[in-house]
Amino acid sequence: MNVLVTGGAGFIGNHTVRYLIEKGYDVTVVDDLSRGNAGLLPLEAHFYPIDILTPQFQEFMAARHFDAVIHLAAQIEVASSERDPLRDASLNIGGTLAVLEGARKAHVSRFVFASSAAVYGHPSEALLPLMYMESGKSVRIPVVSFRFLPIRLRVIAPSPFLEQLILPGIGSMSVT
């Protein structure tokens, strides 16, 4: 299975990359190295220093096949987001949209997104599992959460692949 990890040279990213490689996945990393360190990556990882907000990233996605994308690239500094919220939104919201669009165009079948747990607030149990409307019917979405310090990885598509994304000794996983 070919997996793309955006932000894979960051702290959580490089641990994710190492784990996937240990499990036999073919892993490609895209990271602009604004916060990451390519030296942390295993030699088996295919590394590309690309900014996800550039046309080069869209071209990169169009030229390759990935079975899954794990999106970990983000601007994570609270002080920076308070100083320049428009830049923060451009990087985090725009970056996520760029990765989603690249994945959509490349027909990627699995997408994993990570975000600060703060964006979810404290939802009541009545809101979980998530619900959405499809063809006029209410559909339940099983939600997988991966927690590591203030990080929560949420997956909105059930798949056997998800069970293999748990990083032993780093966090816990709960399925609701």
N, C-alpha and C positions, 0 to 999 in steps of 0.2 A: 504494500500500500504506500503510495506517494503522499506525503504530508508536507504542507507548507506551514511554517511557523513565522508569523510576522512578529517583530520585536524579539526574535529568538536569541539575540545576544545579550538581553537583559537578565536580571536575576532569576525571575520565574521562568522566562523563556529558555535560558540555557539548561535549567534543570529539566524542563519539559523535553527539550531536544535530546538530552542525554538518555532520559527514560525511554523515549520512543525508539532511539537507535538501539538501546539494549534489548528492546522487544522485537527488533528486526525490521522496523519501518525504514523506508527510504525518506530521509528528512532534508528538506530545503529550508534555508533561513533567509528571510529578507529583513534587514535592519539598517537604518541610516546611521547607526552608531552615535547618535546624539547623546544617548545615555548608556548604550550597551558597550560590550567589549568582545570583539571577535575572537580574542585569545582564549575566552572561556569555552568556546565551542569545540566539540569533539572533531577530530580530523575527518570523520565519516560524514559529517554534515556538509551539504552543498551550500556555500555562503555567497550571497549577493548583497553588496552595499547599496541598496536602493531605497529612496524615500517613497512611501506609499502614496503620497499626494502628487507624484509626478506622472506625466504621460508614460515615462519609462516603465513604471510599475504595471500599467495597463497592458503595455506591449509584452512585458515579461509574462503576465498571466495568460495572454492570448497565445503565446508561443509554447506553453507547457501544459502538461496534464497533471492535475492533482486530484486525489480522491477525497482529500479533506484539507481544510484550512483551519488553523488555530490562530486566532487574532489576538496577539498580546501587545502589539505596538500601541503606545499611548504616551501622552505627556502626563506625568504623574505627580508633579510638584504642586502642592496646594498653594504655596506663596506665588508661584508663577501664574497659576490660574486666577488668583485674586488680583494680581498686578495687571494682567492682560487677558481678560476673559474671552475676548474675541479670538485671539490667537489660540487659546486653549480649546475653544469650540471648533476652530478650523482644524486643529490637529486631531482632536479626539472624535468629534462628530464627523467632520469631513473625511478623516482617515478611515474611520469605520465604514462610511458609505463607499469610499473608493475601494476598499477591500471587498465589501459585499458585491459591488458592481463587477469587479474583476472576477470574483468567484461565480457570479451569475452568468456572465458572458462565457466563462470557461467551463460551464456545466459541472461545477464542483458539487458533489452530492452531500457533503457533510461540512458544517461550519460551526466552530466553537468560538465563543466570544467571552472575553474576560473584562471585568470592570471593577471599580471600587465598590465595596458593599454599600457605601454611603448613598449611592444613587438609588438604592432600593428602599431606603428609609427603614421603617419597622412595619411591614405589612401585617395586617391581621390574618389569622389563619383562614378566615372566610375568603380571602383573596387567592389562596393557594389550593390546589394547583391552578396555574393560569388558565384562563378561558379565552376563546376567541370565536367569532362567528364565521362559519363557512357555509355557503349556500343556504343561508337563513337558519342554520342549526348551530347550537352552542357545542363547541368541541373542547374537551379537556386536553391540556398539553402537559405531559409529564415533564417536570423540571428537575434537572440534575444540578446540584450546587457543589462546587469545590471551594473550600475555604482555606485560606492561608493568610494569617494575620488579617489585614484589612481587605484582602482580595477575595472575590467570589467569582467563580467561573460558572456561568449558567449556560446550559445547553437546551435548546428548545426543539430538539428532534431526537426521539429515542432511537438508540442504535447499539448493537453489541460492541461497536468500536469504543463507545464511551467508557465501558468498564476498564479498558486498557489504558485510559488516560490518568488514572489515579496515581499520584506520586507517593509511594510508600514513605512514611516517616516525615512527610512535609505537611500534610493536611488531612482532613477527613472529608468524606463524601456523603451527602445525604440525597436521597431520592424522594421527592414528594409527588 
